[in-house]
Amino acid sequence: MRVALIAFFPRKDDSLSSILKKLEGGSAERGNQVEVFNGHEDLTNTRLTMYDYIAVVMKPSGMFGGKIPPRIAEYLATSGTVSGKKGCALVVKTGFSSNKACQNLMRAMEAEGVKLDYFDVVRDADHAAWVGKKIG
């Protein structure tokens, strides 16, 4: 299965890079073909139409509120046909609002027509390896 793993991280960080690599590796162990995208880059030529599964991973910006970047909805809306595809919503645990951020991310993905079959709050790199096996 072709998997698009789209990361919405505000800046480069070693712990976030480690989590992303573990997610990618866990999904690849299941035989999936995983391609990682940075959602904050200007990817005008990126089309998600050719992927079977869409996984979105993000880090909430604040300690409270559970807000998600508006770039997520914009990215999904302009990246080809995502309606009807399976996907998962993943949030890296920070602060007290990770669960609410996960709910908001799920709503944003479902508004674009993605059928969610998995969601989780990723605590650390070890947990990310376990979560990665659920992607795809």
Buried (B, 14 or more C-beta within 10 A) or exposed (E): BEBBBBBBBEEEEEEBEBBBBBBBBBBBEBEBEBBBBEBBEEBEEBBBEEBBBBBBBBBBBEEEBBEBBEEBBEBBEEBEEBEEBBBBBBBBBBEEBBEBBBBBBBEBBEEBEBEBEBBBBBBEBEBBBBBBBBBB
